[in-house]
Amino acid sequence: MVTKIEKKQLWYEEIALRELNEWLYKNKKKASLLNRAAKGIQNKINNLIPEKVHQAITYAIEKMVKGVLVGNKFITSTPQAEMELWAAEIKVKKMISIYTKTASAEGAITGAGGILMGFADLPAFLAIKMKMLFEMASAYGYNVKDLKERFFILYIFKVTFSSQDTRIEAVGILEKWEAFSKTLPENMDDFDWRTFQLEYRDYMDLAKLAQLIPIIGAGVGAIANYKMTKMLGENAMNAYRLRYFDRTMGAKE
């Protein structure tokens, strides 16, 4: 006999699976002509930038991201014991709500300061986003002290802050994570940081350039940070759903 709790779980899983399939469809669509044109312009601009500048930016973003990844692993709560999907996602959705509001407030404060404060937004906003992902991983029962889990977080970043072509590739990797994770490098130095920083920087430039303008910067920063953090949270939730259904459905077969 199926209990009420089991019925609730089955009902929730049906909804989550439907949302996951919708998410997959949206993120696997080919890039539009507008997206391709925008990416082409960004590539031309990047080709005009001297190689030494690219190297410096790659180094800075690599150290910044790796620093946050290493720092956050020590302040993230212990991974939750395995629980039903609906119970885990009650916590996850609260986390997304809290961190989107935090990121919005941070964007408003740094945006109000114009260009100088705008530069401070990059590391602060990055730390907020990473902290949210680490807490979400813990809620789903994954230990971010495991290097593979930190790589998983980087691929969630790639799904969120990249061109559509890169997003399609990253989603494909997340779909086959268990197999792909066995091919991962043994340390983060071997990760493709050049491509990561180009995609991340180009996306952030398009989304947040107006934040550097005095007066309107506060409003732009608040809205941009809110939307991007919410999108990152939703992408992360669906990425972990991929692993949940891969595990549970595989066990039933």
TABELBEL-V6103 format. One record per residue. N is the residue number from 1. PHI is phi in whole degrees, -180 to 180 (999 if undefined). OMEGA is omega in whole degrees, 0 to 359 (* if undefined). Layout:
((N/PHI/OMEGA) (N/PHI/OMEGA))
This chain:
((1/999/182) (2/-82/180) (3/-80/179) (4/-63/180) (5/-66/178) (6/-66/177) (7/-63/179) (8/-63/179) (9/-64/179) (10/-63/179) (11/-63/181) (12/-67/180) (13/-63/177) (14/-62/180) (15/-65/181) (16/-62/180) (17/-67/177) (18/-64/178) (19/-63/179) (20/-64/179) (21/-65/176) (22/-65/178) (23/-64/179) (24/-62/180) (25/-62/182) (26/-64/186) (27/-87/178) (28/-106/179) (29/-67/178) (30/-64/180) (31/-62/178) (32/-74/178) (33/-60/180) (34/-65/179) (35/-65/180) (36/-66/179) (37/-65/179) (38/-62/179) (39/-66/178) (40/-63/178) (41/-65/179) (42/-61/180) (43/-63/179) (44/-64/178) (45/-64/180) (46/-63/180) (47/-69/179) (48/-82/181) (49/-80/180) (50/-57/183) (51/-59/180) (52/-63/179) (53/-69/177) (54/-58/181) (55/-62/180) (56/-66/180) (57/-68/178) (58/-58/181) (59/-62/182) (60/-64/181) (61/-69/178) (62/-60/181) (63/-66/180) (64/-65/181) (65/-66/180) (66/-64/179) (67/-63/179) (68/-68/180) (69/-61/180) (70/-71/181) (71/-65/184) (72/-68/185) (73/-66/182) (74/-91/182) (75/-114/177) (76/-85/181) (77/-64/180) (78/-60/179) (79/-54/179) (80/-69/173) (81/-64/182) (82/-55/180) (83/-137/179) (84/-63/183) (85/-58/183) (86/-63/180) (87/-69/179) (88/-65/186) (89/-80/169) (90/-63/178) (91/-67/183) (92/-62/181) (93/-67/175) (94/-67/178) (95/-61/180) (96/-60/179) (97/-62/181) (98/-65/184) (99/-73/176) (100/-65/178) (101/-69/178) (102/-64/180) (103/-65/179) (104/-64/179) (105/-65/179) (106/-64/179) (107/-65/179) (108/-68/182) (109/-67/181) (110/-71/179) (111/-67/181) (112/-69/183) (113/-91/179) (114/74/189) (115/-64/184) (116/-62/178) (117/-70/180) (118/-62/178) (119/-67/179) (120/-74/183) (121/-68/185) (122/-59/179) (123/-68/181) (124/-67/180) (125/-66/178) (126/-62/180) (127/-62/179) (128/-64/181) (129/-63/181) (130/-66/180) (131/-60/178) (132/-61/182) (133/-66/179) (134/-66/179) (135/-67/178) (136/-66/178) (137/-58/179) (138/-63/180) (139/-63/178) (140/-85/176) (141/94/181) (142/-102/183) (143/-97/184) (144/-76/172) (145/-73/175) (146/-77/183) (147/-57/181) (148/-62/180) (149/-71/177) (150/-74/173) (151/-65/178) (152/-59/178) (153/-63/178) (154/-63/179) (155/-73/172) (156/-64/175) (157/-60/182) (158/-65/177) (159/-64/186) (160/-86/188) (161/-117/181) (162/-148/173) (163/-69/183) (164/-62/180) (165/-63/178) (166/-68/179) (167/-62/179) (168/-60/179) (169/-62/182) (170/-66/178) (171/-63/178) (172/-60/178) (173/-68/179) (174/-63/178) (175/-65/182) (176/-117/190) (177/-60/184) (178/-58/179) (179/-74/183) (180/-66/184) (181/-60/179) (182/-74/180) (183/-101/183) (184/-68/177) (185/-67/184) (186/-84/174) (187/-149/187) (188/-74/179) (189/-65/183) (190/-89/177) (191/-71/181) (192/-79/184) (193/-72/181) (194/-61/179) (195/-64/181) (196/-59/184) (197/-70/178) (198/-64/180) (199/-65/182) (200/-64/182) (201/-65/180) (202/-62/180) (203/-64/182) (204/-67/178) (205/-60/181) (206/-66/186) (207/-81/193) (208/-127/182) (209/-57/182) (210/-68/179) (211/-66/182) (212/-79/181) (213/-84/180) (214/-57/179) (215/77/182) (216/-83/185) (217/-60/182) (218/-63/180) (219/-66/179) (220/-63/180) (221/-62/181) (222/-64/182) (223/-70/182) (224/-62/181) (225/-64/179) (226/-62/184) (227/-65/183) (228/-70/179) (229/-69/177) (230/-63/179) (231/-64/178) (232/-62/179) (233/-63/179) (234/-67/177) (235/-65/179) (236/-64/180) (237/-60/180) (238/-73/176) (239/-65/178) (240/-74/173) (241/-64/177) (242/-56/181) (243/-71/180) (244/-64/182) (245/-72/176) (246/-63/181) (247/-75/185) (248/-73/180) (249/-71/177) (250/-66/180) (251/-71/182) (252/-82/184) (253/-77/*))
